[in-house]
Amino acid sequence: MQLNSRGSPALLFISGLFSVSVCQAAEVDNCKVKAAVEQVIKPIMEKNALPGMAVGVSVDGQRCVYNFGVMSRDTKQSVTDDTLFEIGSISKMFTATLATYAQADGKLALTDKASEYVAQLRGSAFDKVSIMNLGTNTAGGLPLQVPGEVQDADQLMAYYRNWKPDHIAGSSRTYSNPSSGLLGIVVAASLQMPFDVAMEKQLFPAFGLTHTYLGVPADQMQNYAQGYTWKDEPVRLSAGPVALYAYGVKTTATDLLRFLEHNMHPGQLDAKWQRAVRDTQVPHYQIGPMTQGFSWEMYPYPLKLDVLLAGNSEQIVFKANATAKPEISQTAQVELLVNKTGSTAGFSSYVAFVPAKRIGVVLLANKAYPMADRVTAGYNILERLNSSQ
């Protein structure tokens, strides 16, 4: 899908506000890192007429954040370290991590069936769908989106209860918001607390996330970036029946980079959270060039850009793909690139990291633009960081 950015007013802001940067660790060679980021980001912003971006880079445990452009075309406020972006489906990683934490805490097992935790689903197709299937998009054909007529929690539960699979669970992967939605519902039931409370009182504090929200509080609204569609129409996320679980997180580049770093090297976390992080990165299925973890998507590293693009292609994202035994062994000492894309109607995001190299990147933008451009930008930054080590 290509976006038409001709004539966008965003270009007016790029030259004047392009390179506001904050480095949070003096040990990083900021000149090299900044140059690597700017060489990649400037063309992407110009090509797609992006109003603003925040780019986070982690190098050997040191963290830098670079801010570009504006958080609103109307106010012309610059993107800062406090700017909140919608991260879309990267939110699924938070849901998945809460699920693996519930497992580490003895509240559930990923091999359990979904209907064991949701009484309304007993006797439905979810008697044969595991929590693992929900977190790997292999329930048997749950669609990308909840049907438009489903508007509230009762209608959502009726939809799940009446859903009929197209495939045997585990035999095919279909990327799905309803799948993550039900995962969140199951996790909340296992923890015996509302999902948003579990996220805000357990997960966010455990990872040191101080500016990450499901619902942006009133005193943070001035930091919430204005999003723009690919047609440059202003938009922000509207509530949907699975938004809370599948694509509802708003955060800063600094917080998301901190989450990435804990996923890259979880040793500073509590023991249960360490296990939770590692369990999200266990390989479960091979789908084309991509290995499916528990929401994270992985590749042997080094790899060529075209392989990474193929794993994030429309064929993988929007179509059903047969699963195979993962090519990556859990016990083999294989270097990996781990990644996840995310988007809403007005925001685009990408995270990628290579644990063995101790490098990672976060890309946040307040406009919809092509996934291929995000993946390419993230890959090119990682390659520059790797070659400079």
N, C-alpha and C positions, 0 to 999 in steps of 0.2 A: 504494500500500500504506500503510495507516494503522496506527499503533502505539497500543496501549492502555496508557496510563501511569497509570491511576487506582490509587490506593492504594500507589504506590511509595514506599519509604523515602527516596528521593533528595531529596525535598522538605525533609526535616529539615535538610539541610546547606546549602541554597542561601542562606538568609538570613544564616547565620553566616559563611560562607566565600566570599561571592560575588565580592568585588572585590579580590583580591590581584593587584597589577599591578607589573610591572617595565618601565620604559622605558629603552632602551639608547642613546638619543641625546637629549641635552639640547635640541637644536635643534627637536625636534618639540614642537608645542603639546600637551602631554600631556593637559591638561584637556579640550580639544576632542576629541581622539582617544579618550580614555577614555570620555567621555560618548557618543560615537557608537557605540562598541562595546557599552557597557552597555545602551543603549536597545534594541539589537537582541538581545543575547544573553540577558538576563534572561528575557524572555517565552519564548524557545526552550527554555531550561533548565526553566522551570516547566511548560510545555506537555508536554514529553517526559520529565520527571522524570530529567534527566541528572545522574549523580553528579558528573562533572567535565568541564571543558573548558579548553583552552588556545587562545587566539586571538592570532595574529600579524598585525601590520599594518605595511606598508611605505609610507611617504609621502616621496616625493622623496629616496629613498636613505637615509632614516632609519628605524630599526627599533624597534618597540615590541611587547612580548609581555605579555598579560594572562592571568592564571590564575584559574580559578574552581572552587570545589567541591573534591571529594576524589578521589584516585586509587584509593581502595578504601573501600568501605562498612564492611568489617570493621575495618580499622585506623584509619579516619578520617584518614589522612594527606592533607594538602592537596596539590593539584596545584602543582608548582613548575616553574621553568625547566628542571629536569633530568628531568621526567617523560616517559617514553617511551610513545608511542601506536602502535598498529598503524595503518597508513595505507591498507591494502587496495590498490585498483587504482591509486592514485597511484604505487605502485611501478612500474607500467608505464612511467611517464615516465623513471625511472632506466634501465630496460632499453632503452627507445627511444634515450635519449641515449648509452648505451654503443654501440648499433648505429651511430648516426650518427658517433660518434667513430671507430669501426673503419673507417668509410668515409673519414673525413678522414685517417686514418692509412694509407690504401691497402690495408687488409686485406680489404675487401669493397666491393661497390657495391650500393645498395639495389635496383637493377634485376636483380641476380643472382637465379637460382632457388635456393630453399631447399635443394634436394637436392644442389646443388654443394658444400655444406659438411658434409653428413651422409650418409655413404656408404650407410647402411642405408635411406635414402629414395630412392635412385636407382631409377628404374623405377616410382615411385609417382606419385600425383597431384601431389606437390610438385615434379615436373619442370616443372610449368606454373604454379607459385605463386612469386611473387617475394618477396624480403625486404620490399619495400615493402607487398605485400599483407598480410603478417603484422603489420606495424606499423600498418596502417590497418583491420584487421579485415575485409579484403575477399578472404580466401583462397578463398571460395566456399561458406561455410556451416559452418565449424567452430563447434561449439556454445558456449554460455556456460561450461559446466563440463566437465571431463574425466569420462567415465562412471565410476560408482562402483566398478566392478570393476577399474579401472586403479589399481594400488596402488604400483608401483615403476617404475624407469627402463626396465627391459626391456619391461614391459607397456605403458608409455607409447609407446615406439618402435614396438611392434607395432601399437598403436592408430593412430598416424600413418601407418604403412606401409599399413594396410588401409583408411584413411579414403577415402570417395568424396565429391566435392563435389556440392552441389545446384545450384550456379550457376557460370558462367564466372568465373574470378578477375578481380576488379575491377568486376564488374557489380552486386554487392550487398554491403552491409555487415551483418555479424552480430557484435555485441560478444562477445568470446571470450577466456577465460583460456587455453585450449589454443593459441590463436594467439600470444599473448605468450610462452607457454611455449616454443614452437618458436623464436620469435625469439631468446630467451635462449640456447637450445641452439646455434643457428646462430652467434650472436655469439661465444660462448665458443670454438667450434670455429675461427672465423676468427682469433681472438686467440691461439689455442693455449694457453689456460690455463683453469682452472675458473672458472665464472661468478662465484662468490662472491669469489674472489681478485681478479678483474678489477674488481668493484665496490668491494671494500674497499681495494685497493692503488692503483687508478687513479682511478675516478670520485669516490668520497667525498673523498679528499684534494684532488683538483683543484677541488672546489667548497667546500672548507673545512668539510666536515661532520665534526665531531668526536664527535657523539653520535648517529650513525645506524648501524644494524646490520641484517644479515640474521639472524644468530643473536645474541641478547642475551648478552653475556658474564656470567660469574658475578658479577663485581664491580659490574654494573649492574642486577642483578635487583631490587634494592630500589627502583629508579626505574621499573620496568616496571608501568604501571597495570594494574589488574584490569579486564577488560572485562565487559560485561553485555549479554545478549540483550535483545530488546524485551520479553521476559517477565521481565526482571530476574534471569535466571539467570547466575551467574558463568561466564565462558568466556575462553579465550585461543586464539590461532591454533594449530591442529594442522597438522603437516606434511602436505603433499599433493604429488603428483608435479610440479605446476607452480608451487607456492607460491613457490619461490625466485625465479622469473622474473616472476610476474604479480601477486602481492599480499603479499609477505613482508617488506617493509621496516618497521622500527620506528624511530621518530625523535622528536625534540622539536619543538615549535613553532618554536624559534629556528633549528634546522638546516633545517627545511623552508622557513622564510621566507627563509633565505639561498639555498637552491636556487631558490626563486621569483625572488629578486632577480637572480640570475645569468641566469635565463631572460628576465627583463624587460629587462636591460641587461648583455649578456655581455662587455663590453669589458675587464673586469679578468681574464678567463680567458686561458689560453694559446690561441694562434691556432687550434689544432686543436679545442679545446673550444668556442671561439667559433663555429666553423663547425658543430660538432655541434649546439649549441643552436639556431642559426638553421635548420638542416635539419629539426629536429623541428617547426618552426612554419611550414613551407611548406604551403600549401593543396593538397590532393590531390583531395578529393571533396566534393560537396554532398550532405548527407543531411538532408532537410527544412530546418529553419532553421539547422542546424549545419554548419559547414565542418570537415571532418576533416583535421587535420594528421597528422604522424607521431606518433600517440598523443594529442597535445594536441588539444583541441576549441575552435573559435574562432567569433566572431560580430562583425559590424561594430558599432562603438560610436560613439554611445550606442545603447542598445536598451531595449525595455520588458521588464519582468520576465516577462510571459507568454511572450515569445519564448525567453528563457533557460530557462524551465521546460519549454517544449515540446522544446527540444533535449536536455534531460536527463530526458525522460519515459520511461515504461515502453515506449512504442511504439518509441523509439529504442534503448533499452538491451536490451530483451528480444526484439525481433522483427527479422526480416530487412527491410532497407530498400534499395530500388534506389538506386544511386549516380548522380550527375549531375556535369557539369562544375562546378568550384567557382565560386561567385559572387564570391568574393574573389580579386582578381588579386595574384600575388606581387609584381608591379612597381608596382602602384597604391599611392599614399600614403593608405591607409585605416586609421583608428584601429580597433583590435581589442580585444575582451575575450577573453582566453584562459582556459580553465578545465578542471578535471578533478575528478571525484568519486571517492571510494574508500570501501570498507567491508569489514569482516569480520563474523563472527557477533556480536562484542561491541564493535566500534569503528566510528565513522563520521567521515569527513573530507571536506574540500572545499578546493580552492585556486582562486583567480581573480586575474587581474591585468590592468591596462590599461597597456601600455608607454608609450603617448603621454602619459598623465597621470601616470606614475610612481607609481601606487598599486597595492597588492596586499593580499590577505588570505588567511590560513590559518586554518581551523577544524578542531580536533581534539577528539573527544569519546570517552569510554570507555563508550559504550553505542550500540547500534543504534537509529537513529531515521530518519524518512523523508528521502529524498533531496530532496524538494521543500522541506522546512524548511531544510535545509543551504544549498541554492541561494538561497533567499529571503534567508536571513540574510547570506550572503556578498554578494549583490547590494545589499542595503540598506546594509551597511557601506561598500561601494565608493561608492555614491551619496552618502552623507553625507560621505565623504572628498573626493569630487570637488567637491561643492557648497561645501565649506569652503576650497578652495584659492584 
